[in-house]
Amino acid sequence: MRMITFFLVGLTVHVVFFLSIFDIYFTSPLVHGMAPRSTPLAPPASRLVLFVADGLRADTLFTLLPDGASRTPYLRSVIEETGTWGVSHTRVPTESRPGHVALIAGFYEDVSAVAKGWKENPVEFDSVFNESRNTWCWGSPDILPMFAKGASGDHVYSHTYPAEEEDFASTDASRLDSWVFTQVKSLLHSAKSNSSLKASLLEDGNVFFLHLLGIDTNGHAHRPMSQEYLHNVILVDSGVAELVSVFEDFFGNDGRTAYVFTSDHGMTNWGSHGAGHPSETLTPLVAWGAGVNKAQRVTEPQPYDDGYLQDWKLEHIRRVDVNQADIAPLMASLIGLPIPVNSVGVLPLLYLNNSNQFKAESMFTNAVQVLEQFKVKMSQKKETTLSFLFTPFQLLTESKQAEFIQRARILIQLEKYNEAVSLCQTLISLSLEGLVYYHTYDRFFLGCSVVLGFIGWTSYVILVILRTHTTLNCRPNLTKQISSHNLARLSVFVAVMITVFLLIQRSPVTYYIYCLLPVPVWHAVFKESGALTNLIRSASSLQLWKCFVYFVLVLFGIELLVVSFFHRAVLTLGLAALSLWPLLSGLFHKAKYRSLSWFAACLCLALFPLMPVVGRDPNLHLLACAGLLTLFTSACYLWSSCQRTPLRPGDRRHFFSQMIHVAVCAYVPFLTHSSLQQKRGLPLLSQFVSWTTLATSIFVPLLSSTRLFHRLLSIFLSLVSTYLLLSTGSEALFPPALSWLMFAWINIEQEALIAQGVSGRQELSTIDFSASVDISRIRQLRLDDVRRSYFFVFFIVTAFFGTGNIASINGFDPASVYCFLTVFNPFIMGGLMMWKVIIPFIIVMCTFETIQVATQLSSRSLFLIVLVISDVMALHFFFMVQDYGSWLDIGTSISHYVIVMSMTIFLMLLSVVTHLLTSKRLVLWKQPKKHFP
């Protein structure tokens, strides 16, 4: 197979493996075809006002000031006197879109929906707004449109400010919330002179939704402990108090208005959200008004052992915690709306102030609504599964469903309301368990298909390495292999049987891909089986003990990398161990200075995994240090290089201009953050320099000399310039430290080559990337090349996790992109952060390309070993996903699997970019011709 063909096939296979995890674990949980159901009794409220303070933490609202006063006196008085309070527990990802969907629609959106846009609905869903008579919304253009688009009819009225107002450089982001409060008062005021509007407002079943984004914006820009954030909370409290008075006055104090105050997610101390830290998942919930229980005094200990009651001085007021999706059925029950048909929330009865009959009927409606989803899900799965293969959910068969409904109905008729409520809660629990059962029905089947394909692909790559890149005793004419014709017939037969099976079951198109992919992969494995025979035949001539030691060390090293995904400090141990390699291999005595450089560089880089995660401890002075360090090391290299071979005038001008550019890029963050602190907005100069640097960072190195260290220095200076613009603290020192280690690695590998007695070695200073490759000088693989490949994978993982666990791109610090833009744009900001992640990758990739050239290896040979190591890591995480039970652990392992697969795909793509950067022409992999004895 030609290299370009192998590259395309490998890329396709890995893309399929990458996408498979989303099809297996992140498919939409929604089903359609259920009829809306509402409680037959009259509701306690005629209208509902929903306040969502975006990004408000529970502790910020509930914690008292040192003097015992509250920064939110109105809401505190509601908690202690007129309402019911608790903590709303959100789910990962703690982002605005899934948080609002859970609040208003009552279900937890699949993770992939976050990447599909804030304004776009990947699937249509029902919501409290859709079921309402009319809904008026005020707030962010990133949130409101998705509920207006998802509503049937034109009864959802959205009022948003321009997207440009969501500016992290704003003089005062709290004006976003002031705008909302002003618009609501303006609507109610104008209704007094507009009879048709007033008639609409006075109708029953109306919802008023106030999305308050200022708190979240100030939290991102200034951190949750800042005065800006806390003052915004005070403003929201006073705004809520004023609006309650306005609403009551407008509706004549009829006592028919219900109020709910909550948040979509919290925020970490360093101003991010998206992950599962308690500061992100614990949000406040306060309800009061018509139909809501007043504060209940308690004297006995409450069933919460998290210590928050004592911290918040609320141990004497009954606390009622809920899951975030439970708020949707609560709101629907308060104003008599059908519960959204896709809701998986359970009605929190302790919030309701109504008769026991109303509570029982409401819980019965909730149970039937959830059961209807279960029925549709079961029906769909039954229709697409062969009857003799279908295994129903035994705890809730059709007969048991009818029995539950009949018993609950009888208990309500007999006025045994508490027993009816308990039975309905059991039915809801079983229905939700059954929904998960059918939603994950094909998970094991698909997982087995993917694992089979994974193992097959890894086996194929290993066999290709043995056949093409080793000096095994190859005798293809004498090797007994399976007949290619019979093998082809068998493969076709298996593929046809799988296709027929999937057709009968009416499986989705993606199922065909996952199930049929292993067939050609294993066909290729059996075709290459002769390489395994050659390995066995050559066993007597191999140093088996040495092979076994390498095998154990690599397995241990892979396990070390897997653990590093959970504990960054393990990378420090790994770098400390790598620093001893010259000493253990005997290179220290042959190249003392280079070994000491390697030792010092490893220990220096080992400090970074011990530092705080990026964004938690910003320090712009470290950016200046990084810039000076970059300039100093570059100047030292250029001086030493000139001592050996004078630079050409063009190269001298090129490097001098790049160094000036680095100095400018080190200054721009100071200019930007100084301007933002003075509330003067983002300077135009900062934007111009930042975007120009980003656009030219890939192309500028192509203008430099193709001599090995000259080209690497140009790449380093170009990438560091961009990295400085995207940094806020200690991470700016990471690329210089990493580059130092990479430089030491290149030099010490040259010494290792000498120790191995490789003939025809070329001096590093004479290597030119644009020179033609002499195929005859390219050698075959040795055991030590497995070590080189592992070093590369280790450095790639270090490049990713060295400055923090950024498995969730949603958890980044927005301050990192302030040199480029400050107006909220999740996709541009996310793209910039992805480029920041990739920059260390490119540095390591270019180093690896250099080592392949210097050690006289074809790019393909070492890359294949790297592919095997990364695939084994990915397979490890895939198995870990199967073993975990809790959703948080599953999500963590899935994110790590996605990271490894993404890194593998990136490596395949970046290998092309690396060739482009290190030479003026795109050179595909060279592969030595195989000569059989």
N, C-alpha and C positions, 0 to 999 in steps of 0.2 A: 504494500500500500504506500503510495507516494505521501510525502510529508504534508502537503497541503490538503490532501484528501483525509489523512489521519487527523489533522487539526480540525477540519470541518465536522468530521464524524464525532470526534471527542467533544467538541463544543456543543453539538446537538444533544449528545447523550447527557452531558452535564446540565444543560438547560432543562431537559426533561426531568432529571433527578431533582433539580432545584424547584421546579414548578410543582412537582408531585406532592411536596409537603403541604402546599396550600390546598390542593384538592383533597388531601386526606384529612387535614386538621382544620382548615379555615374555609370551608364551604359555608354558604349562607344558611342560617338556621330557619329561615322563613318558609312557611307553606301558605298556600292560598286556597280559597274556596270555603272559608268558614263564615257563618252568618254572625253579624254583631248581636250581642246579647246584653240587655240592661236589666237592672233590678225593677220589679213591677211596682214597688212602693214609691211614694213621693220623696224626693231628695230633700235634705235639710237646707241646701243652699241653692240660690238661683244663678249665681255667677262665681267665677274663680279668678283670683289675681295671683299669678305665678311670678315671683322674683327669683332670677338665677344670677347670683353674683359670681361671675366667671373667675375661677382661680382662687376662691376664698377657702382658706384652711379652717378646719373645725376649731383648732386651738386659738386661732386669731380672734374668732368671734366669741368664744366661750370664756377665754382666760381674762381674769380681772387685772386691773392695773395695780402697781405696788401699793397704792393708797387705798385699795379695796373698791374703787369705783370701776365702772365698766366703760370702755370706749364706744360701746353700742348700747346706750341706756334704753332706747325704745325697745329693741329686740330682747334685751335682758328683762325688762318689765313684762314682756309677753311671756317669756319662759317661766318667770316666777309667779305670774298671776293668771293670764288669760288664755294661754295656749299650751300645746304639747311640744316637747322637743326631743331630739335624739341625734344620733350620728348616722348619716347615710354612707354605706360602704360601697365604693365604686369598684370597678374591675379594670384590669389592664387591657388595653392601653388607656391611660388616664389622659385622654385628649378631649377637646371640646366637642367634636362631632359625635363620637360614641357615647360621651357623657350625656349630651342632650337627647340622643336617640333613646337611651335607657330611661331618662326622666320622663319624656313626653310620649314615647311609643311603648315603653315597657319591656324592651328586649335588648340583649347585648349583641351589638353588631359584630360581625366577624372582623378580625384584625385587618385583613386586606382592604377593607372599605376605606380605611384612613388614607390609603394611597390613591384612591379613586376620585378624590376631590371633595372639598367641603360643600360645594354648591350642587353637586351631582348625586343623585340617588342611584347606586348600583342596582338596587331592586326596589320596587314599590313596597311601601309598608303603611300600615294604618297607625294613627296617632290620636291622642286626645283632641288635638286641634282639628283633625279631620272629622271626628265624631261630634264636635261642638256645633252649636247653632251658628255662632260667629266667633272668630278669633282675631284680636288685634295684637300685633307684635311690634315691638320697637327694639332696635339694637343693631348688632353687627351684620354686615352683608355677607359674612362667612357662614353664619348659622341660620338666619331666618329663611333664605330662599329654599333650602331643602325641605322645610316643612310646608311652605306654600306650594311648592311643586308637587309634593306627595299628596296634597289634599284633593279630594274630589269636589268639583264645583269651584266657586269663586268666593267662598265665605271666609278665607284667611287673608287678612289685610296686613301687609308688611311695610314697615317704615324704617328705613336704614340710613345711616350716614354714609358719606363716600368712603371707599376703602382706604383712600389716602390718609384719612384721619387716624387710622390704626398705626401710628408712628411711634416707635420706641424712643425717638429723639424729641418727642413732643414736650412742650414746656409744662404741660399738666394733662396727663392722660385721664384724670378724673372728669374732665369735661365731656368725655364720652357718656358717662353716667348722668351728668347734669343735662346733657342733650336729651336723653331718654325721659328723664323726669319732666322736663319742660314740654316735650312733645305729648306726653300723656295728659298733662294738665291742659294743654292747648286743645286736645281733642275733646275733653269733657267740657271745656268752656265753650267751644264752638257748637257743641251739641245743644246748648241751651237756646240757640237761635236757629237750629236746623232740625226741623220736626222729624224728617225721615231718619236722620242719624240718631236722634234721641230715641225714636221708636225701636231702632235696631239695638241700641245699647240697653234698653229696658227689657229686652226679651230674655227669657230663661235659657240657661245652657250656654251662656257666653263665657269666653276665656280671654283674659288680658295677660299677655306675656311680656315681661320686661327683662331683656337680656342686658346685663350690666358688665361690660368688658373692661372698664377702667382698672379694676383691681388686678386682673390678669396682666394687662399691659404694664402697669406700674411694677408688678412683681417681676416680670421679665427684665424690665429696664433697670430697676433699682434694688431688687431682692425683697422678699416678704418682710424682712425686719426693718426696712427703710421707713423713713417718715412719710415718703410719698405713698407707699402702700397702706400704711396705717391711717393716714389722713383720708385716703380714699374710702377705707372701711367706715370711718366716722361719717363721711359725706353720704354714703349709701344708707347708713342707719337713719340719719336725719331725713334723707329723701324718702325712705319707706314710711317713716312716721307722718310726713307731710302728705304723701299720696293716699295713705289710709284715710286720713281726715278728709281729703278731697273726694275720694270714692264714697265714703259714708255720707258726705254732704250731698253729692250728686244724686244718690239713690235714696235720699230722704231718711237715712238712718233706719232702714227697714230690717236690719239684722239678718240679711240674706246673702251677705258676701263672705266667701271663704278666702283665706290668704295662706299661701305656702311660700316660704323663703328657704332657698337651698343653694347649692353650688354644683357645678358639673364635675369639678375635680379640685384637688388642692395644689400644692406647690412645694418644692424642696427649698431648703434654706438658701441654695445658690440660684434659685429662680428658674427652675426647669420643671417639667412634668412629662409624663408618658410611661413611667415605670410603676413599680408596685410598693414604693416606700409609704409608710403610714401617713406621712405628711401630704402625700398625693392622693391616697385612697380614702382618707377620712374627711368627710365634708359635713357641714352643719345642715340640720333640718329643723325648721320651726314652722308650726302650723297653728293658725288661730282663726277665729271668726265663726261663721255659721256652720254647725255640724261638727265642730272640733272640740274635743275635751279640754276643759280648763286644767291648769296646773294641779297636779296631785301631790300632796305632801306625803312623804314616806318617812318612817322611823327605822325600819329594818334595812339591813344591807341589801343593795340591789345586785342582780346577777351579772355584774360586770367587774372583771378583775384586772382591767387595764390601767387602773390608777387615775384615769382622767377625771372622774367625779370629784375626787379630793382636790386635784390640781385646779379644777374649774369652780370649786366651791358650790357644787350643785348636787351634793349627795342627798340633800333633803327634798329634791324635786324629782319625781319619777322620770326616768330616762327611757325612751322607746327607740331602739335602733332598728334600722331597716336596711334592706338591700336597695340599691339605687332604682332598680326596676319596679320596686313595690310602690313608688310614688305615683306612677301612672294609674293603677287601679284605685288608689286613694283619691286622686283628683277626680276621676270619673265617677266614683261613688258619691262624692260630696255634692256634685251638681246633677246627678242622675243621667250621666252619659253612658253609652255602651263602653265597656272596657275594650281598648284596642285589641283587635282580633289576634295580633301577633305577640301580645304581652305575655311574659312569663313571670310577671310580678305577682306577689301574694298580698292581698289586702291587709294592711296593718290595723286590726280592729281597735287597738288601744288608742288610736287617734280619733276614733269616731265617738261623737256624743249623740247617741240616738237609741231607739228601742232595741231590745234584744231581737225582736222579729226582723227589724231592718238589717241588723248585723248578720243574722242567719241567712236572710235572702240575698244580701250582698255577697256573702261568702259562697253561697250556692251558685250565684251567677258567675263568680270568679272561677269556681271549680269547673263548671260546664264549659266556660270559655277556654280554659286550658285543655280540658279533655277533648274539645273539638279539634284542637291542633294535633293532639296525639292521634286521634282517629284518622285525620287526613294523612299524617305522616306514615301511619301503619298501612293505610290503604295504598299509598304510593309505593311503598317498599314491597308490599305483597304483589302488586301488579307487575313489578319488574324483577321478580324472583321466581324461579321455578318452584312449583308447589311442594315438591319433595325436598327442596333445599331451604324452604322458608321456615324460620324458627321464631314464633311470636314471643312477645314479652309476656312471660308467664304470670307476672303479678297483676296484669291488667288485661286479661282476655276480654272478648266481647261480652261474655256472660257476666264477668265480674264488673264490667263497666255499667251494665244495666242494673245490677244489684246495688252498686253504690248510689246511683241516681235515685233509684226507687226508695232505698232506705232513708236517704237524706230528705227526700220530699215528704215521706211519712213522718219523720221526726219533726219537721217544721210544722206540719199540719197538727201534730200532737202537742205543739208548743214546747217541745224539748229542744230549745234553741242551742243550748251549750253543747249538747250531744251532736246536733246537726252541724254546728260549726267545726267541732273536732273531726267529724267524719269527712266534711268537705276539705279540711286541711290535709287529711290523709290522702284523699283523692287527688288533690293538687300535687302533693309530693310524689305520688306514684306516676301521675301523668308527666311531670317534669322528668322523672327518672326514665320513663318510657320514651320521651322525646329524645333524650340523649342516646338511648339504646338504638333507636332507629336511625338517628342522625349519624351515628358511628358504626352502622351495621356492616358496611363494606370496608371498614378501616383495616382489619386484619388481612383481608383478601388483597387489598391494594398494597399494603405494607409488604406482604410476602412477594408480590410481583416486583416491587421496586428493589427489595433486598436481593432477589434473584438476579435482576439486571445489574445491580451494583457489583455483586460478587463476580458475575460473569465478565463485566468490563475490566475489573481489577485483575482478574486472572488473565485476560487477554493481553493487557499491557505488560504484565510480568513475562508472559511467554514471548511477546515481541522483543522485550529486552534480552531475554536469553538467546533468542534466535539471531538477532540482528546486531547486537552490541556487545557480545562476549566472544571469547575464544574457545567455546566449547567444541568438542569433537563432533562436527556436523557431517552426517552421511545421509543426505536426503534420499538417495537411491536405495539404500538398504533399510531405511526406517519404515517400520510397518505402521501405516496410517489407515484410518477409516476411509473407505471409498468415498471420494468426493460426491459421486452421483448418489449413492445411498444416503449420505449425510444431507444432501440437498433435498432429496425426497422426504426424508424424515422431518426436516425443518418445515417444509411446505405443508406437510400433513398436520404437524402440531399447530402451525399458524392458522390453518383452515379450521381446525377443531375449536381453537380459542375464539376465532371470529364468529363461528356459528353459535357458540355458547353465549357470547356477548350480544349477538343479534336477537336470540330468543329472549334474553333478559332485558332487551331494549336499554342497554347501558349507554351512558354518555360517551361522546367521542373520545374524551381524554382516557377513558378506561381502555379503549383499544390501544392507545399509545403505550400505557404503562404495562399492559399485559402482553403485547406483541413485541415490545422492545427486547426482552430477554431472548427471544428466538434467534434473531440474527447475531446477537452478541455471543450466545453460546455456540452457534454455528461456527463463528470465527474462532472461538476457543478450541473447539475440537479439530478445526483445520490446522491450528498451530500446535497441536498436541505432540508433534514430533520434537519440539524443543524440549519438552519434559523428558522424552526418551533420551535425548542427547545429554541432558543434565545427569540422568541416572548413569549413563554409560561413562560420563567423565568424572563420576564421583571419586573414583580411586585416585585421580590425579589432583584433586582439590584438597586444600587444607580444611577439612571439615570442622575441626575445633575452632579455627579462626572464623569460619562462616557462621558457626553457631553463636560465637561471642558477639559478632556484629548483629546477628538476628535478634538476640536478647537485648542488646543495647538499643537498637532501633525501636523495638517494641516498648521498652521502658521509656525511651525518649518520646514516643507518640503518646503514651499515657501521661507523661509529664505535661505535654502540650494540652491534652484534654483537660487536665486538672487546672491548668493556668486560665482556662476560660471561666472558671468559677472563682479562682483565687489568684489575683494578679501577682502576688508576692512570689509565687512559684517561679515566675520568669526570672526573678532575682536569683533564686537558687540555681536555675539553669544557666544563667550568665556567669555566675560564680564558678560553676563546674566547667563551663567552656573555657574560662580563663586559664584553667590548668592544663588544657590540651597540649600546648607546646612542651610542657614539662613531662607529661606522661608519655608523649610520643617520641621524645628524644630530640625535638627540634630546638629546644632551648639552648643546648650546647653548640648548635651549628649556626643559629641566628639569634644571638642574645638580645640585640637591640630591638629587632622586629618582634621578638617574643614578649619583651617588656612592654612594647607599645600595644600589642594585642591584650596583654594582661590588664594594663591600665584602662584601655578603652572598654573592655568587658565590665570592669568594676564600675566605671563611670556610668555606663548605660544601665547597669544593674540598679542604680539609685532611682530611676524613673518609675518603675512599677511600685515603689514604696511611697511615692508622692501622692498627694490628693488627686482625685479625678479632675480632669480639665474643667475649668469654669468655677470650681468651688472656691478657689483662692486666687483671684486675679491680681496681677502685679505687673504693671507696664514697664517697670524698671528692668525686669528680666528680659523684656524684648530688646532693650538697648544692649544688655549684656550679650544676648544672642547675636545681635547685629555686629557688635565689636568682635566677638569670638569668630564669626564667619569671616570678617574682613582680615583679622589677624592670621588665621590659618591659611587663607587664600594668599595673602601677601608673603607668608613664609614659604609656601610651596612655589610661588612664582619666582621668589628670590633664589631658592635652591635650584630650581629648574634652569634659571638663567646662568647659574654657575656652570652647569653642564653643557647646555645648548641654548644659545641666545634665542629669544622669542622673535618671531617675525613681527614687523611693525603692525600688520593687520591684527595679529593675535593679541599684541600688547594693548592696542586700542580697544579691542573687543572685551578683554578681561577688565580693563580699567573702567570702561563704561558700565559693565555689570556690577563691579564693586561700588561704584557711585550709586547705582540703582538700589543695591542692598541697603546702603546708608539712608537713602530716601524712604524706602519701605519701612525701615526701622523707626523713622521719625513720624510717618503718617498716622500710626495708631495714637501717638501722643497728641497730635493735632486734632484728630477725630474726637477722642474721649474728652479732651479739654473743652472743645466746642460743645459737646453734648452736656457736659456738667454745667456749663454756663447757659444752657437752654437756648443755644444759638442755632441748633440744627446741624445736619451733616454738611461739612464744607464741600464745595464743588471740587476743590483741588484733590481732596481725599478720594472722591468718587472717580475722578479722571485717572489718577495714578493707579488706583486699585483695579479698575476694570481693564486698563491698558496692560498692566502687569499680568493679569490673569489671561488675557487674550494672546499675549506674546510668549508666555512661559514655556510653551512646547516648541515654538519655532526658533527662538533666539539661539538655543544650543546648536541648531543645525548650521548656523553661520560660523561656528568655531572650527578650529583644527580637528581633524579626525585622529590625531595622535591620542593614545589611550588616556593618559592622565589629563591632557588638555580638554578633551571632550567631557570627561567625567567632572572636571572642575566647573566647566560651563553649565552642565546640567545641574550641579549642586547649587551654584549661585542663582540660577534662574528659578529653581524650585523653592529655595529658601526665601527668596523675595516674596513669593506668593504666600508662603507659610507664615511669614512674619505679619502679613496683613490680616491673617485669619486667626491670630493668636491673641491671648489675653494675659498669659502668665508664663509659668515654668515650661509649658510645652514647647515654647519657642526655642528652648535650648536642646530639644530632642533631635532635630535634624542634624545640627553640627556634631552632637555626640554620636549619633548613628553613623554619620559619614566618616567620622574618625575610625570607628570600628570597621567599617566597610573597607577603608583604605588599608588598615592593618591586615584585614582578611586577605585582600588581594596579594599583598606582599608576602605574607606567611605561607599562602598556598603555593607561591613560587618556590619557596624554600622546601616545602613538602614534596614538590615535584622533583627537586634535586635529590632529596633523600631517597626517593623511590627509584632513582637511576634512570629516569626517562631521558632518552636521547633527543637531540635536536631542539632543546629548549630555547625559546626566544626571550631576550631581555625585555622587561616590561616597558622600558623607555623607548624601545624601537617598534613596539606594536602599533599598527595603524588599522583602525576599524574598516577603512575603505579598501584596504589591500585585498587582493584576490586570495581565496583560501586554497592552500595546497592540500588537496584531498588525501594525498599519500602520507601526509604528516599527521592526519587525524588518527588517534589511537582508539583502541577498544576500552570498554569499561573495566575497572578494577574494583575490588572491595572498598578501597578508600574513597571511591566516588560516591558510594552510598552515604558515607559520612558527610561529604560535601553537600549532597542533596538535602540531608537532614538539617545541616547548618542553615541552608537557605530557607527551609520551611520554618525553622525556629526563629530566624530573623524576621520573616514575614509576619509571624504571630506577634513577635515583640514590637514590630512596627505598628501593628493594629492596637494592641493592648498596652503598649508602653506608657502612654499618657492617660490611660483611663479605659474603663469598660464602656465602650460606646456601642454596645450591641443594639441599643435603641437610639436610632438617629433622632427620635422625637425628644430625647432628653438632653439635647445639646444646649449650650449657653448662647442665646441670641447675640450677646455682646461680641461674639467671635466674628460676626459678619457686619458689624456696624461701619467698617471702613467702606463697605460696598453699598449697603442700603439699610434703612431703619424702618421703612414701612413694611408691615407684616405681609410676607409672601412665603408660604410654607414650602413651595416647590423650589423657588430660587434659593432660599436660605438652605434648604436641605441639599440642593445640588452643590452649593459652595462648601458645605460641611463634608459632603462626600469627596470632593476634590481634596480637601484638607486631609482626609483619611488616606487617599490614594497616594499623596506625595511621598510619604516614607516608603510605600510599596515600590514606587518607581526608582527610588534611590537603591533599594535592595535588589531590584530586578536588573538595573544597570550594572551593579557590582557582580551579580551572578553571570551576566553575559560576558563581562570582562574575564571572570575566572574560567569560564568555558573556553574562551579564546586562548587565555594564557596557559591553560593546562592541556591544550591540544585535544579537546573533546568536541564532538558535534553537539549542537544545541539540543538536538532531539534526544540524545541518549540520557543526559542528566535530567532533562525535562520530564522524561518518562518515569524516572525514579521519583521525582517530586510529585508527579501525578498519582503514583501508587500511595505515597505517604499521606497526601491530603485526602485521597479517597478512603483510606483506612480510618482516618480521623472522622470523616463525615459519616461513615458507616457506624462507627462507635456511637456518635451522637444519635443516629437514627434508632439504634437499639435502646439507647437510654430513654428516648421518647416513649417507647413501648412499655418500659418498666415502670415509669412514674405513674402515680395515681392522681396527685393533686394537679389542678389546672395550672397553678403558678409554676410548679416544677416542670410540667410538660411544656409550658410556654418558654421557660428558660432554655430547655434542651432544644426546642424547635428553633429558637433564635440563634443558638450556637451552631446548629446544623446549617441554617441559612447562611450564617457568617462563613463557615468553612466552604460551602458550595459557592458562595459569592466570591470568596478569595480564589478558589480554583478557576472559576470562569474569568475573573479579573486577570489572573496570572496568564491564562491562555491568550487573552486579548492584549495584555500589557507586554507580552513577549514580542508582539509585532511592533508596539510603540517603542519598546526598548531598541529593537533593531533600527527603527527610524531615527531614534535619538543618537545612537552610537555610530551611525554611518550615514553618509549622504544619499545612499540608495538603499532600498528595501531589500535586504538579503534574506532569502528563505533559508531554512535549516539545511545544512550540508550533512549528507549521510555517507559514510564510507561504503564503498562497494564490498560486498561479502564474497570472499574467495573460499570455495570449499576445497579442502585437500583431496 
